[in-house]
Amino acid sequence: MQLKEEFRSYEALRREHDSQIIQIAMESGLRIAPDQWSSLLYGDTNHKSHMQSIIDKVSAIMISHLSHCHFDWQTCIIVTSTILLTV
């Protein structure tokens, strides 16, 4: 088993890691500011703009998924995932 080619650099893997953590939190209803995400994931606020970029992207994805739901909001469950490994 090995990482997909697109995730073999640290930067790409870290970006995907951060995105998935933020996405899971947002889908669970947590709203955390970019500077707080930066502190939680990196121990400083130097990555605030990167966190904002991820939040914007995840928000757009969530809105896109919600616009495709054709049933009541209580039963609209959004599940998204990205496979990081190949066999």
C-alpha positions in Angstrom: 0.0 0.0 0.0 1.3 3.5 -0.8 0.2 7.1 -1.0 -1.3 8.3 -4.2 1.2 10.2 -6.3 -0.6 13.5 -5.6 0.0 13.2 -1.9 3.6 12.2 -1.9 5.0 15.6 -1.0 4.6 16.8 2.6 2.9 20.0 1.5 0.3 18.2 -0.5 -0.4 15.6 2.2 -0.5 18.3 4.9 -2.9 20.4 2.8 -5.3 17.5 2.4 -5.0 16.5 6.1 -5.9 20.1 7.2 -8.7 20.2 4.7 -10.3 17.0 5.9 -10.0 17.9 9.5 -11.7 21.3 8.9 -14.3 19.7 6.7 -15.2 17.1 9.3 -15.5 19.8 12.0 -17.6 22.1 9.7 -20.0 19.2 8.8 -20.4 18.5 12.5 -21.5 22.1 13.0 -18.3 23.5 14.5 -17.4 27.0 13.5 -13.8 27.9 14.3 -12.0 31.0 13.1 -9.0 30.7 10.8 -6.5 32.0 13.4 -7.8 29.4 15.8 -7.4 26.6 13.2 -3.9 27.8 12.6 -3.1 27.7 16.3 -4.7 24.2 16.7 -3.0 22.6 13.7 0.3 24.5 13.6 0.8 26.0 17.0 0.9 29.5 15.7 -1.3 31.9 13.7 1.1 32.1 10.7 -1.2 29.9 8.6 -4.3 32.0 9.1 -4.8 32.8 5.4 -4.2 29.1 4.4 -6.9 28.1 6.9 -9.3 30.8 5.5 -8.7 29.4 2.0 -9.6 25.9 3.2 -12.7 27.1 5.1 -13.9 29.0 1.9 -13.4 25.8 -0.2 -15.2 23.5 2.3 -18.0 26.0 2.6 -18.5 26.1 -1.2 -18.5 22.3 -1.3 -21.0 22.1 1.5 -23.3 24.6 -0.2 -23.0 22.8 -3.5 -24.0 19.5 -1.9 -26.9 21.1 -0.1 -28.2 22.5 -3.3 -28.4 19.0 -4.7 -30.5 17.6 -1.8 -34.1 17.0 -2.9 -35.6 16.0 0.4 -36.2 17.7 3.8 -33.2 19.2 5.6 -33.5 16.8 8.6 -32.6 13.8 6.5 -30.1 15.5 4.2 -26.8 14.0 5.3 -23.7 15.0 3.5 -20.8 12.6 3.4 -17.7 13.4 1.6 -14.3 11.7 1.6 -11.0 11.6 -0.2 -9.0 8.4 -0.6 -5.4 9.1 0.3 -4.1 5.6 -0.3 -4.0 3.2 -3.2 -3.6 -0.6 -2.9 
